[in-house]
Amino acid sequence: MATNPSEQDIVQGAPALTQTELSAALEGVPGWELSPDGKAISRGWKVKNFARAAQLANLVVWLAENANHHPDLQFGWGYVTVTFTTHSAGGVTMNDVIMAARLDALTA
């Protein structure tokens, strides 16, 4: 990819990535995994306790609200799981990869 995905802009109406595009894009977000159906990417974090999980979940909410691109979010004692997909496109778009990269940058 030409630039860091976290520095790219969210584009409304972005199309689903092809398998080739998706494979290349996922190289920019290590740790994110493609769902078995190929329509979402997700990553999990292990944290010390529930308070840390809630803090990370709140960071995800802040990031999503600012970009107007919202993931599925699960958290509980010691874990957080984030899943990005673009329902309107029927799969993973560059917006999902951008959000994954932005979240990675904030949690590094």
Jmol script that loads the backbone (N, CA, C; Angstrom):
load data "model"
ATOM      1  N   MET A   1       0.840  -1.174   0.000  1.00  0.00           N
ATOM      2  CA  MET A   1       0.000   0.000   0.000  1.00  0.00           C
ATOM      3  C   MET A   1       0.887   1.240   0.000  1.00  0.00           C
ATOM      4  N   ALA A   2       0.437   2.257  -0.663  1.00  0.00           N
ATOM      5  CA  ALA A   2       1.241   3.457  -0.844  1.00  0.00           C
ATOM      6  C   ALA A   2       1.451   4.206   0.463  1.00  0.00           C
ATOM      7  N   THR A   3       0.428   4.304   1.291  1.00  0.00           N
ATOM      8  CA  THR A   3       0.543   5.024   2.553  1.00  0.00           C
ATOM      9  C   THR A   3       0.021   4.147   3.683  1.00  0.00           C
ATOM     10  N   ASN A   4       0.331   4.563   4.892  1.00  0.00           N
ATOM     11  CA  ASN A   4      -0.180   3.873   6.063  1.00  0.00           C
ATOM     12  C   ASN A   4      -1.706   3.971   6.044  1.00  0.00           C
ATOM     13  N   PRO A   5      -2.413   2.849   6.168  1.00  0.00           N
ATOM     14  CA  PRO A   5      -3.876   2.911   6.129  1.00  0.00           C
ATOM     15  C   PRO A   5      -4.469   3.850   7.179  1.00  0.00           C
ATOM     16  N   SER A   6      -3.815   3.982   8.329  1.00  0.00           N
ATOM     17  CA  SER A   6      -4.371   4.839   9.385  1.00  0.00           C
ATOM     18  C   SER A   6      -4.406   6.304   8.978  1.00  0.00           C
ATOM     19  N   GLU A   7      -3.633   6.677   7.964  1.00  0.00           N
ATOM     20  CA  GLU A   7      -3.576   8.064   7.505  1.00  0.00           C
ATOM     21  C   GLU A   7      -4.524   8.342   6.347  1.00  0.00           C
ATOM     22  N   GLN A   8      -5.209   7.319   5.864  1.00  0.00           N
ATOM     23  CA  GLN A   8      -6.138   7.497   4.753  1.00  0.00           C
ATOM     24  C   GLN A   8      -7.490   7.973   5.264  1.00  0.00           C
ATOM     25  N   ASP A   9      -8.269   8.561   4.379  1.00  0.00           N
ATOM     26  CA  ASP A   9      -9.590   9.073   4.727  1.00  0.00           C
ATOM     27  C   ASP A   9     -10.663   8.007   4.543  1.00  0.00           C
ATOM     28  N   ILE A  10     -11.674   8.060   5.403  1.00  0.00           N
ATOM     29  CA  ILE A  10     -12.859   7.228   5.251  1.00  0.00           C
ATOM     30  C   ILE A  10     -13.660   7.797   4.081  1.00  0.00           C
ATOM     31  N   VAL A  11     -14.092   6.923   3.173  1.00  0.00           N
ATOM     32  CA  VAL A  11     -14.835   7.343   1.985  1.00  0.00           C
ATOM     33  C   VAL A  11     -16.213   6.692   2.022  1.00  0.00           C
ATOM     34  N   GLN A  12     -17.255   7.510   2.060  1.00  0.00           N
ATOM     35  CA  GLN A  12     -18.612   6.969   2.058  1.00  0.00           C
ATOM     36  C   GLN A  12     -18.873   6.246   0.745  1.00  0.00           C
ATOM     37  N   GLY A  13     -19.551   5.117   0.820  1.00  0.00           N
ATOM     38  CA  GLY A  13     -19.892   4.355  -0.372  1.00  0.00           C
ATOM     39  C   GLY A  13     -18.757   3.525  -0.934  1.00  0.00           C
ATOM     40  N   ALA A  14     -17.714   3.308  -0.138  1.00  0.00           N
ATOM     41  CA  ALA A  14     -16.571   2.514  -0.609  1.00  0.00           C
ATOM     42  C   ALA A  14     -17.034   1.095  -0.949  1.00  0.00           C
ATOM     43  N   PRO A  15     -16.521   0.531  -2.043  1.00  0.00           N
ATOM     44  CA  PRO A  15     -16.918  -0.823  -2.433  1.00  0.00           C
ATOM     45  C   PRO A  15     -16.175  -1.886  -1.627  1.00  0.00           C
ATOM     46  N   ALA A  16     -16.746  -3.067  -1.586  1.00  0.00           N
ATOM     47  CA  ALA A  16     -16.062  -4.199  -0.953  1.00  0.00           C
ATOM     48  C   ALA A  16     -14.773  -4.476  -1.714  1.00  0.00           C
ATOM     49  N   LEU A  17     -13.738  -4.824  -0.975  1.00  0.00           N
ATOM     50  CA  LEU A  17     -12.454  -5.145  -1.589  1.00  0.00           C
ATOM     51  C   LEU A  17     -12.515  -6.516  -2.261  1.00  0.00           C
ATOM     52  N   THR A  18     -11.799  -6.649  -3.365  1.00  0.00           N
ATOM     53  CA  THR A  18     -11.659  -7.964  -3.988  1.00  0.00           C
ATOM     54  C   THR A  18     -10.752  -8.809  -3.099  1.00  0.00           C
ATOM     55  N   GLN A  19     -10.703 -10.093  -3.350  1.00  0.00           N
ATOM     56  CA  GLN A  19      -9.843 -10.975  -2.556  1.00  0.00           C
ATOM     57  C   GLN A  19      -8.386 -10.532  -2.643  1.00  0.00           C
ATOM     58  N   THR A  20      -7.939 -10.147  -3.833  1.00  0.00           N
ATOM     59  CA  THR A  20      -6.557  -9.696  -4.020  1.00  0.00           C
ATOM     60  C   THR A  20      -6.302  -8.404  -3.254  1.00  0.00           C
ATOM     61  N   GLU A  21      -7.230  -7.447  -3.361  1.00  0.00           N
ATOM     62  CA  GLU A  21      -7.093  -6.180  -2.636  1.00  0.00           C
ATOM     63  C   GLU A  21      -7.104  -6.413  -1.131  1.00  0.00           C
ATOM     64  N   LEU A  22      -7.971  -7.295  -0.686  1.00  0.00           N
ATOM     65  CA  LEU A  22      -8.094  -7.579   0.742  1.00  0.00           C
ATOM     66  C   LEU A  22      -6.823  -8.220   1.288  1.00  0.00           C
ATOM     67  N   SER A  23      -6.269  -9.159   0.560  1.00  0.00           N
ATOM     68  CA  SER A  23      -5.020  -9.800   0.998  1.00  0.00           C
ATOM     69  C   SER A  23      -3.910  -8.773   1.146  1.00  0.00           C
ATOM     70  N   ALA A  24      -3.800  -7.867   0.177  1.00  0.00           N
ATOM     71  CA  ALA A  24      -2.773  -6.821   0.241  1.00  0.00           C
ATOM     72  C   ALA A  24      -3.048  -5.863   1.395  1.00  0.00           C
ATOM     73  N   ALA A  25      -4.301  -5.477   1.575  1.00  0.00           N
ATOM     74  CA  ALA A  25      -4.657  -4.525   2.630  1.00  0.00           C
ATOM     75  C   ALA A  25      -4.395  -5.102   4.017  1.00  0.00           C
ATOM     76  N   LEU A  26      -4.660  -6.388   4.208  1.00  0.00           N
ATOM     77  CA  LEU A  26      -4.468  -7.005   5.522  1.00  0.00           C
ATOM     78  C   LEU A  26      -3.000  -7.074   5.920  1.00  0.00           C
ATOM     79  N   GLU A  27      -2.103  -6.983   4.958  1.00  0.00           N
ATOM     80  CA  GLU A  27      -0.676  -6.934   5.292  1.00  0.00           C
ATOM     81  C   GLU A  27      -0.345  -5.678   6.091  1.00  0.00           C
ATOM     82  N   GLY A  28      -1.148  -4.629   5.922  1.00  0.00           N
ATOM     83  CA  GLY A  28      -0.932  -3.379   6.642  1.00  0.00           C
ATOM     84  C   GLY A  28      -1.508  -3.357   8.043  1.00  0.00           C
ATOM     85  N   VAL A  29      -2.240  -4.406   8.412  1.00  0.00           N
ATOM     86  CA  VAL A  29      -2.844  -4.473   9.750  1.00  0.00           C
ATOM     87  C   VAL A  29      -2.613  -5.861  10.356  1.00  0.00           C
ATOM     88  N   PRO A  30      -1.346  -6.153  10.710  1.00  0.00           N
ATOM     89  CA  PRO A  30      -1.050  -7.462  11.288  1.00  0.00           C
ATOM     90  C   PRO A  30      -1.866  -7.702  12.555  1.00  0.00           C
ATOM     91  N   GLY A  31      -2.298  -8.926  12.735  1.00  0.00           N
ATOM     92  CA  GLY A  31      -3.094  -9.271  13.908  1.00  0.00           C
ATOM     93  C   GLY A  31      -4.586  -9.291  13.632  1.00  0.00           C
ATOM     94  N   TRP A  32      -5.010  -8.666  12.545  1.00  0.00           N
ATOM     95  CA  TRP A  32      -6.421  -8.686  12.166  1.00  0.00           C
ATOM     96  C   TRP A  32      -6.660  -9.917  11.305  1.00  0.00           C
ATOM     97  N   GLU A  33      -7.755 -10.604  11.586  1.00  0.00           N
ATOM     98  CA  GLU A  33      -8.055 -11.852  10.890  1.00  0.00           C
ATOM     99  C   GLU A  33      -9.341 -11.721  10.090  1.00  0.00           C
ATOM    100  N   LEU A  34      -9.337 -12.346   8.940  1.00  0.00           N
ATOM    101  CA  LEU A  34     -10.512 -12.380   8.078  1.00  0.00           C
ATOM    102  C   LEU A  34     -11.470 -13.452   8.596  1.00  0.00           C
ATOM    103  N   SER A  35     -12.755 -13.127   8.630  1.00  0.00           N
ATOM    104  CA  SER A  35     -13.757 -14.096   9.075  1.00  0.00           C
ATOM    105  C   SER A  35     -13.839 -15.256   8.082  1.00  0.00           C
ATOM    106  N   PRO A  36     -14.360 -16.392   8.516  1.00  0.00           N
ATOM    107  CA  PRO A  36     -14.465 -17.544   7.617  1.00  0.00           C
ATOM    108  C   PRO A  36     -15.244 -17.252   6.328  1.00  0.00           C
ATOM    109  N   ASP A  37     -16.247 -16.372   6.403  1.00  0.00           N
ATOM    110  CA  ASP A  37     -17.009 -16.050   5.192  1.00  0.00           C
ATOM    111  C   ASP A  37     -16.368 -14.934   4.367  1.00  0.00           C
ATOM    112  N   GLY A  38     -15.259 -14.366   4.860  1.00  0.00           N
ATOM    113  CA  GLY A  38     -14.541 -13.331   4.121  1.00  0.00           C
ATOM    114  C   GLY A  38     -15.205 -11.971   4.117  1.00  0.00           C
ATOM    115  N   LYS A  39     -16.182 -11.756   5.019  1.00  0.00           N
ATOM    116  CA  LYS A  39     -16.941 -10.508   4.993  1.00  0.00           C
ATOM    117  C   LYS A  39     -16.653  -9.568   6.154  1.00  0.00           C
ATOM    118  N   ALA A  40     -15.687  -9.917   6.999  1.00  0.00           N
ATOM    119  CA  ALA A  40     -15.366  -9.079   8.156  1.00  0.00           C
ATOM    120  C   ALA A  40     -13.925  -9.340   8.578  1.00  0.00           C
ATOM    121  N   ILE A  41     -13.368  -8.363   9.287  1.00  0.00           N
ATOM    122  CA  ILE A  41     -12.055  -8.536   9.904  1.00  0.00           C
ATOM    123  C   ILE A  41     -12.203  -8.293  11.397  1.00  0.00           C
ATOM    124  N   SER A  42     -11.444  -9.028  12.182  1.00  0.00           N
ATOM    125  CA  SER A  42     -11.547  -8.863  13.629  1.00  0.00           C
ATOM    126  C   SER A  42     -10.194  -9.048  14.289  1.00  0.00           C
ATOM    127  N   ARG A  43     -10.134  -8.510  15.490  1.00  0.00           N
ATOM    128  CA  ARG A  43      -8.934  -8.647  16.309  1.00  0.00           C
ATOM    129  C   ARG A  43      -9.368  -8.665  17.766  1.00  0.00           C
ATOM    130  N   GLY A  44      -8.652  -9.423  18.560  1.00  0.00           N
ATOM    131  CA  GLY A  44      -8.922  -9.474  19.985  1.00  0.00           C
ATOM    132  C   GLY A  44      -7.732  -8.993  20.785  1.00  0.00           C
ATOM    133  N   TRP A  45      -8.010  -8.429  21.933  1.00  0.00           N
ATOM    134  CA  TRP A  45      -6.981  -7.999  22.874  1.00  0.00           C
ATOM    135  C   TRP A  45      -7.255  -8.665  24.207  1.00  0.00           C
ATOM    136  N   LYS A  46      -6.214  -9.067  24.891  1.00  0.00           N
ATOM    137  CA  LYS A  46      -6.305  -9.522  26.276  1.00  0.00           C
ATOM    138  C   LYS A  46      -5.791  -8.376  27.138  1.00  0.00           C
ATOM    139  N   VAL A  47      -6.539  -8.046  28.162  1.00  0.00           N
ATOM    140  CA  VAL A  47      -6.176  -6.950  29.059  1.00  0.00           C
ATOM    141  C   VAL A  47      -6.224  -7.451  30.504  1.00  0.00           C
ATOM    142  N   LYS A  48      -5.736  -6.614  31.439  1.00  0.00           N
ATOM    143  CA  LYS A  48      -5.566  -7.046  32.829  1.00  0.00           C
ATOM    144  C   LYS A  48      -6.862  -7.310  33.582  1.00  0.00           C
ATOM    145  N   ASN A  49      -7.904  -6.548  33.284  1.00  0.00           N
ATOM    146  CA  ASN A  49      -9.115  -6.653  34.086  1.00  0.00           C
ATOM    147  C   ASN A  49     -10.285  -5.999  33.355  1.00  0.00           C
ATOM    148  N   PHE A  50     -11.426  -5.938  34.023  1.00  0.00           N
ATOM    149  CA  PHE A  50     -12.616  -5.369  33.401  1.00  0.00           C
ATOM    150  C   PHE A  50     -12.462  -3.874  33.139  1.00  0.00           C
ATOM    151  N   ALA A  51     -11.840  -3.159  34.064  1.00  0.00           N
ATOM    152  CA  ALA A  51     -11.663  -1.715  33.881  1.00  0.00           C
ATOM    153  C   ALA A  51     -10.838  -1.420  32.628  1.00  0.00           C
ATOM    154  N   ARG A  52      -9.774  -2.182  32.403  1.00  0.00           N
ATOM    155  CA  ARG A  52      -8.948  -1.993  31.196  1.00  0.00           C
ATOM    156  C   ARG A  52      -9.750  -2.339  29.942  1.00  0.00           C
ATOM    157  N   ALA A  53     -10.571  -3.374  30.025  1.00  0.00           N
ATOM    158  CA  ALA A  53     -11.413  -3.736  28.881  1.00  0.00           C
ATOM    159  C   ALA A  53     -12.386  -2.604  28.561  1.00  0.00           C
ATOM    160  N   ALA A  54     -12.985  -2.027  29.597  1.00  0.00           N
ATOM    161  CA  ALA A  54     -13.919  -0.919  29.388  1.00  0.00           C
ATOM    162  C   ALA A  54     -13.205   0.302  28.817  1.00  0.00           C
ATOM    163  N   GLN A  55     -11.979   0.571  29.275  1.00  0.00           N
ATOM    164  CA  GLN A  55     -11.209   1.692  28.724  1.00  0.00           C
ATOM    165  C   GLN A  55     -10.942   1.492  27.236  1.00  0.00           C
ATOM    166  N   LEU A  56     -10.527   0.289  26.857  1.00  0.00           N
ATOM    167  CA  LEU A  56     -10.266   0.011  25.451  1.00  0.00           C
ATOM    168  C   LEU A  56     -11.563   0.084  24.647  1.00  0.00           C
ATOM    169  N   ALA A  57     -12.646  -0.440  25.189  1.00  0.00           N
ATOM    170  CA  ALA A  57     -13.938  -0.359  24.506  1.00  0.00           C
ATOM    171  C   ALA A  57     -14.338   1.093  24.286  1.00  0.00           C
ATOM    172  N   ASN A  58     -14.122   1.945  25.287  1.00  0.00           N
ATOM    173  CA  ASN A  58     -14.436   3.369  25.136  1.00  0.00           C
ATOM    174  C   ASN A  58     -13.566   4.034  24.079  1.00  0.00           C
ATOM    175  N   LEU A  59     -12.324   3.614  23.957  1.00  0.00           N
ATOM    176  CA  LEU A  59     -11.450   4.127  22.905  1.00  0.00           C
ATOM    177  C   LEU A  59     -12.002   3.744  21.531  1.00  0.00           C
ATOM    178  N   VAL A  60     -12.470   2.510  21.400  1.00  0.00           N
ATOM    179  CA  VAL A  60     -13.070   2.054  20.141  1.00  0.00           C
ATOM    180  C   VAL A  60     -14.304   2.893  19.817  1.00  0.00           C
ATOM    181  N   VAL A  61     -15.143   3.140  20.814  1.00  0.00           N
ATOM    182  CA  VAL A  61     -16.345   3.957  20.620  1.00  0.00           C
ATOM    183  C   VAL A  61     -15.964   5.362  20.167  1.00  0.00           C
ATOM    184  N   TRP A  62     -14.984   5.969  20.819  1.00  0.00           N
ATOM    185  CA  TRP A  62     -14.536   7.315  20.444  1.00  0.00           C
ATOM    186  C   TRP A  62     -14.053   7.340  18.995  1.00  0.00           C
ATOM    187  N   LEU A  63     -13.222   6.377  18.633  1.00  0.00           N
ATOM    188  CA  LEU A  63     -12.693   6.304  17.273  1.00  0.00           C
ATOM    189  C   LEU A  63     -13.827   6.134  16.262  1.00  0.00           C
ATOM    190  N   ALA A  64     -14.751   5.239  16.551  1.00  0.00           N
ATOM    191  CA  ALA A  64     -15.861   4.965  15.638  1.00  0.00           C
ATOM    192  C   ALA A  64     -16.770   6.175  15.472  1.00  0.00           C
ATOM    193  N   GLU A  65     -17.083   6.837  16.562  1.00  0.00           N
ATOM    194  CA  GLU A  65     -17.948   8.014  16.485  1.00  0.00           C
ATOM    195  C   GLU A  65     -17.301   9.133  15.674  1.00  0.00           C
ATOM    196  N   ASN A  66     -16.009   9.328  15.858  1.00  0.00           N
ATOM    197  CA  ASN A  66     -15.310  10.382  15.122  1.00  0.00           C
ATOM    198  C   ASN A  66     -15.227  10.091  13.630  1.00  0.00           C
ATOM    199  N   ALA A  67     -15.189   8.831  13.257  1.00  0.00           N
ATOM    200  CA  ALA A  67     -15.094   8.459  11.842  1.00  0.00           C
ATOM    201  C   ALA A  67     -16.459   8.120  11.240  1.00  0.00           C
ATOM    202  N   ASN A  68     -17.477   7.998  12.082  1.00  0.00           N
ATOM    203  CA  ASN A  68     -18.801   7.560  11.649  1.00  0.00           C
ATOM    204  C   ASN A  68     -18.720   6.211  10.923  1.00  0.00           C
ATOM    205  N   HIS A  69     -17.930   5.320  11.491  1.00  0.00           N
ATOM    206  CA  HIS A  69     -17.790   3.954  10.953  1.00  0.00           C
ATOM    207  C   HIS A  69     -17.684   3.032  12.163  1.00  0.00           C
ATOM    208  N   HIS A  70     -18.737   2.273  12.409  1.00  0.00           N
ATOM    209  CA  HIS A  70     -18.908   1.592  13.688  1.00  0.00           C
ATOM    210  C   HIS A  70     -18.726   0.078  13.581  1.00  0.00           C
ATOM    211  N   PRO A  71     -17.880  -0.483  14.443  1.00  0.00           N
ATOM    212  CA  PRO A  71     -17.664  -1.927  14.447  1.00  0.00           C
ATOM    213  C   PRO A  71     -18.642  -2.637  15.373  1.00  0.00           C
ATOM    214  N   ASP A  72     -18.601  -3.949  15.320  1.00  0.00           N
ATOM    215  CA  ASP A  72     -19.204  -4.752  16.375  1.00  0.00           C
ATOM    216  C   ASP A  72     -18.146  -4.843  17.466  1.00  0.00           C
ATOM    217  N   LEU A  73     -18.574  -4.714  18.699  1.00  0.00           N
ATOM    218  CA  LEU A  73     -17.652  -4.634  19.826  1.00  0.00           C
ATOM    219  C   LEU A  73     -18.132  -5.566  20.925  1.00  0.00           C
ATOM    220  N   GLN A  74     -17.229  -6.421  21.384  1.00  0.00           N
ATOM    221  CA  GLN A  74     -17.513  -7.295  22.519  1.00  0.00           C
ATOM    222  C   GLN A  74     -16.413  -7.084  23.548  1.00  0.00           C
ATOM    223  N   PHE A  75     -16.809  -6.997  24.820  1.00  0.00           N
ATOM    224  CA  PHE A  75     -15.789  -6.923  25.861  1.00  0.00           C
ATOM    225  C   PHE A  75     -16.331  -7.486  27.155  1.00  0.00           C
ATOM    226  N   GLY A  76     -15.406  -7.896  27.972  1.00  0.00           N
ATOM    227  CA  GLY A  76     -15.730  -8.443  29.279  1.00  0.00           C
ATOM    228  C   GLY A  76     -14.458  -8.464  30.104  1.00  0.00           C
ATOM    229  N   TRP A  77     -14.477  -9.190  31.198  1.00  0.00           N
ATOM    230  CA  TRP A  77     -13.315  -9.220  32.071  1.00  0.00           C
ATOM    231  C   TRP A  77     -12.128  -9.791  31.307  1.00  0.00           C
ATOM    232  N   GLY A  78     -11.141  -8.938  31.048  1.00  0.00           N
ATOM    233  CA  GLY A  78      -9.885  -9.382  30.463  1.00  0.00           C
ATOM    234  C   GLY A  78      -9.824  -9.478  28.954  1.00  0.00           C
ATOM    235  N   TYR A  79     -10.890  -9.084  28.258  1.00  0.00           N
ATOM    236  CA  TYR A  79     -10.819  -9.191  26.796  1.00  0.00           C
ATOM    237  C   TYR A  79     -11.646  -8.116  26.095  1.00  0.00           C
ATOM    238  N   VAL A  80     -11.231  -7.812  24.866  1.00  0.00           N
ATOM    239  CA  VAL A  80     -11.977  -6.945  23.956  1.00  0.00           C
ATOM    240  C   VAL A  80     -11.829  -7.555  22.567  1.00  0.00           C
ATOM    241  N   THR A  81     -12.933  -7.642  21.836  1.00  0.00           N
ATOM    242  CA  THR A  81     -12.908  -8.106  20.450  1.00  0.00           C
ATOM    243  C   THR A  81     -13.630  -7.080  19.587  1.00  0.00           C
ATOM    244  N   VAL A  82     -12.980  -6.677  18.501  1.00  0.00           N
ATOM    245  CA  VAL A  82     -13.533  -5.686  17.582  1.00  0.00           C
ATOM    246  C   VAL A  82     -13.653  -6.335  16.208  1.00  0.00           C
ATOM    247  N   THR A  83     -14.808  -6.154  15.575  1.00  0.00           N
ATOM    248  CA  THR A  83     -15.048  -6.691  14.236  1.00  0.00           C
ATOM    249  C   THR A  83     -15.540  -5.572  13.331  1.00  0.00           C
ATOM    250  N   PHE A  84     -14.832  -5.377  12.232  1.00  0.00           N
ATOM    251  CA  PHE A  84     -15.226  -4.382  11.236  1.00  0.00           C
ATOM    252  C   PHE A  84     -15.748  -5.068   9.985  1.00  0.00           C
ATOM    253  N   THR A  85     -16.841  -4.547   9.455  1.00  0.00           N
ATOM    254  CA  THR A  85     -17.390  -4.911   8.160  1.00  0.00           C
ATOM    255  C   THR A  85     -18.198  -3.712   7.685  1.00  0.00           C
ATOM    256  N   THR A  86     -18.478  -3.670   6.406  1.00  0.00           N
ATOM    257  CA  THR A  86     -19.338  -2.613   5.876  1.00  0.00           C
ATOM    258  C   THR A  86     -20.572  -3.297   5.312  1.00  0.00           C
ATOM    259  N   HIS A  87     -21.652  -3.263   6.071  1.00  0.00           N
ATOM    260  CA  HIS A  87     -22.867  -3.981   5.695  1.00  0.00           C
ATOM    261  C   HIS A  87     -23.398  -3.521   4.343  1.00  0.00           C
ATOM    262  N   SER A  88     -23.364  -2.216   4.089  1.00  0.00           N
ATOM    263  CA  SER A  88     -23.905  -1.700   2.826  1.00  0.00           C
ATOM    264  C   SER A  88     -23.127  -2.193   1.613  1.00  0.00           C
ATOM    265  N   ALA A  89     -21.857  -2.525   1.789  1.00  0.00           N
ATOM    266  CA  ALA A  89     -21.030  -3.033   0.685  1.00  0.00           C
ATOM    267  C   ALA A  89     -21.035  -4.558   0.640  1.00  0.00           C
ATOM    268  N   GLY A  90     -21.546  -5.176   1.677  1.00  0.00           N
ATOM    269  CA  GLY A  90     -21.595  -6.629   1.714  1.00  0.00           C
ATOM    270  C   GLY A  90     -20.265  -7.295   2.005  1.00  0.00           C
ATOM    271  N   GLY A  91     -19.366  -6.565   2.653  1.00  0.00           N
ATOM    272  CA  GLY A  91     -18.071  -7.154   2.973  1.00  0.00           C
ATOM    273  C   GLY A  91     -17.102  -6.132   3.522  1.00  0.00           C
ATOM    274  N   VAL A  92     -15.829  -6.456   3.425  1.00  0.00           N
ATOM    275  CA  VAL A  92     -14.768  -5.593   3.943  1.00  0.00           C
ATOM    276  C   VAL A  92     -14.419  -4.543   2.895  1.00  0.00           C
ATOM    277  N   THR A  93     -14.416  -3.286   3.318  1.00  0.00           N
ATOM    278  CA  THR A  93     -13.995  -2.186   2.450  1.00  0.00           C
ATOM    279  C   THR A  93     -12.682  -1.617   2.983  1.00  0.00           C
ATOM    280  N   MET A  94     -12.113  -0.710   2.223  1.00  0.00           N
ATOM    281  CA  MET A  94     -10.895  -0.051   2.696  1.00  0.00           C
ATOM    282  C   MET A  94     -11.177   0.717   3.981  1.00  0.00           C
ATOM    283  N   ASN A  95     -12.407   1.183   4.165  1.00  0.00           N
ATOM    284  CA  ASN A  95     -12.761   1.881   5.403  1.00  0.00           C
ATOM    285  C   ASN A  95     -12.539   0.995   6.627  1.00  0.00           C
ATOM    286  N   ASP A  96     -12.848  -0.281   6.504  1.00  0.00           N
ATOM    287  CA  ASP A  96     -12.649  -1.214   7.620  1.00  0.00           C
ATOM    288  C   ASP A  96     -11.168  -1.374   7.933  1.00  0.00           C
ATOM    289  N   VAL A  97     -10.361  -1.464   6.896  1.00  0.00           N
ATOM    290  CA  VAL A  97      -8.911  -1.593   7.073  1.00  0.00           C
ATOM    291  C   VAL A  97      -8.344  -0.312   7.683  1.00  0.00           C
ATOM    292  N   ILE A  98      -8.833   0.833   7.229  1.00  0.00           N
ATOM    293  CA  ILE A  98      -8.397   2.121   7.781  1.00  0.00           C
ATOM    294  C   ILE A  98      -8.715   2.185   9.272  1.00  0.00           C
ATOM    295  N   MET A  99      -9.916   1.787   9.643  1.00  0.00           N
ATOM    296  CA  MET A  99     -10.298   1.823  11.056  1.00  0.00           C
ATOM    297  C   MET A  99      -9.461   0.856  11.879  1.00  0.00           C
ATOM    298  N   ALA A 100      -9.177  -0.316  11.332  1.00  0.00           N
ATOM    299  CA  ALA A 100      -8.317  -1.277  12.031  1.00  0.00           C
ATOM    300  C   ALA A 100      -6.939  -0.669  12.264  1.00  0.00           C
ATOM    301  N   ALA A 101      -6.400  -0.021  11.247  1.00  0.00           N
ATOM    302  CA  ALA A 101      -5.072   0.598  11.368  1.00  0.00           C
ATOM    303  C   ALA A 101      -5.087   1.748  12.370  1.00  0.00           C
ATOM    304  N   ARG A 102      -6.151   2.530  12.372  1.00  0.00           N
ATOM    305  CA  ARG A 102      -6.253   3.636  13.339  1.00  0.00           C
ATOM    306  C   ARG A 102      -6.316   3.100  14.765  1.00  0.00           C
ATOM    307  N   LEU A 103      -7.077   2.045  14.959  1.00  0.00           N
ATOM    308  CA  LEU A 103      -7.163   1.453  16.291  1.00  0.00           C
ATOM    309  C   LEU A 103      -5.814   0.881  16.710  1.00  0.00           C
ATOM    310  N   ASP A 104      -5.132   0.226  15.790  1.00  0.00           N
ATOM    311  CA  ASP A 104      -3.794  -0.291  16.092  1.00  0.00           C
ATOM    312  C   ASP A 104      -2.851   0.832  16.501  1.00  0.00           C
ATOM    313  N   ALA A 105      -2.914   1.955  15.791  1.00  0.00           N
ATOM    314  CA  ALA A 105      -2.031   3.083  16.097  1.00  0.00           C
ATOM    315  C   ALA A 105      -2.303   3.627  17.498  1.00  0.00           C
ATOM    316  N   LEU A 106      -3.569   3.633  17.902  1.00  0.00           N
ATOM    317  CA  LEU A 106      -3.924   4.153  19.222  1.00  0.00           C
ATOM    318  C   LEU A 106      -3.600   3.180  20.351  1.00  0.00           C
ATOM    319  N   THR A 107      -3.471   1.903  20.037  1.00  0.00           N
ATOM    320  CA  THR A 107      -3.223   0.903  21.081  1.00  0.00           C
ATOM    321  C   THR A 107      -1.789   0.398  21.084  1.00  0.00           C
ATOM    322  N   ALA A 108      -0.969   0.946  20.216  1.00  0.00           N
ATOM    323  CA  ALA A 108       0.434   0.484  20.128  1.00  0.00           C
ATOM    324  C   ALA A 108       1.228   0.907  21.346  1.00  0.00           C
TER     325      ALA A 108
END
end "model"
wireframe off; spacefill off
backbone 0.3
color backbone group
